[in-house]
Amino acid sequence: MTEEERNRALVLRYIEASNRNDARAIANMYADDSMHTVMGTTPISGVYTKQQMLAGAGGVFAPFPDGLRFRLVGMIAEGDKVAFEVESVGQHVSGAIYNNHYHWLMRFRNGELVESKEYLDTQLVAKVLCGSTSE
């Protein structure tokens, strides 16, 4: 198996764990010295260590009592990096339908996730997840 094939398989595992809403399994895919960045300026934007992700495991999925589903749109792998697009959909506890579109860039080292950058619709995050009333 090539490096690209292995890394693509790891991304598929990440999405499968996301579809199970298994935040602990997702966090455990990260190396101890890894960083996950959520782009933007929303209250959930920022840079997170593996320890922070483990401490907050489940917080992302908690407001979705029926779960949050993820659909892979496309993926490109080269060397130690994988870029992929995903769409999510789920009903928030507020009753709002949360349907976001993401682009992720992940970097792997020896089968572990070491860097992840998550780009998404931050206005939708602010509105649905953070309760912002500004448009």
N, C-alpha and C positions, 0 to 999 in steps of 0.2 A: 504494500500500500504506500503510495506517495505521500509526502507531507501535505499536499493540497487535499488529497482524498481523506486523510485522517482528520484534517481541520474541518472539512465540510461535514464529516460525520459528527464531529463534536458540536457544530452549529445545529445540526438536526436533533441531537440529544438536548441541547439548550431549548429549542422550540418545543420538543416533546414535554420537557419538564415544565415549561411555561403553560402548555395546554393542560397539564395536571394541576396547575396553579401551585407548584411545589417550589416555593421560594428558597427553601433550605437546599434542595438539590441544585438549584441554579447557583446559589452562592458557593456551594462546595465545588463547582466546576472551576472556580477561580483559584489561581496560585496564591500562596500566602502574601506575596509582595505585589499583588495586582491592584489595578484601579479600574473603577467603572465610572464613566462620566455621563450624566444626563445633561444634555445641552439646554441652554436657555436661562431664563431668570425667574422661573416659577419657584414656589416653595420647595418643590421636590428636585429642582435642578441642583447640580453640584457634582463633586468628585467624591466617590465612596471607596473605602478600603474593603477588603474581604470581611474583616471583623465588623465593620459597620453594616455590611449587607447581612451577615449572620444575625446581628443584634436586631435588625429590623425585618427579618425574614417573615413573610406573610403579610406585612403591612400594605404592600402594593396590591395584593389580591383580596384583602379583607373587605373592601367596599363593594365587592361583586359576589353576592350570595350565590348566584348560579354560575359563577366562574367567568373567566375572561378567556376567550378563544383566540388563537393566533394562527394565521395562514401565511405560509411562506410564499412570496411573490416571485423572487428570483435571488440567485446567489452566484458570486464570482469568487474564486479562490486563486491566490498567487503567493507562493512562498509561505511565509508564516502568517499571512493576513487573509481574512475572509470578509467580503462586503456582501450584505444581503438586505433585502426589503421584506417587510412584514406588515400585515394588516391585523389589527385586533378589533374584537367586538365583544361587548358584554353590557349587561344592564347594571348600572350603578345603583346603590341603595337609595339614591334620590329619585330613582325612576328614569333618569336620563339614560339614553343609549350612548355608550362610549364606543366610538368607532374611530380609532386612530391609525395613522400610517407612519411607519418608522423606516429609518435607514440605520443600520448598525455597521460599524467597522470593528472587527475583533482581531486581536493579535495573539498567537499561541506560541508556547515554548514547551517542547517535549510533551505535548499532549495536554497541557494545562493552559487555561485562559489567563493571559497576563495583562491585557488592556482591552477595554471595551468602550466604545463611544456610541451613544444612543441619540439619534436625531429624531425628533417627533414634532407633532403639531402642539406647540407650547400654549397656544391660545385655548385649545380644547382641554389641555391639562388644567389650565387656570380655571376655566369655566366649570368643568365637571368634577375633577378631582379635588380642586382647591376651593371651590365655591365662589369664584370671582363673578361678580355681576356686571363687570365692565366688558364691553364688546370690543 
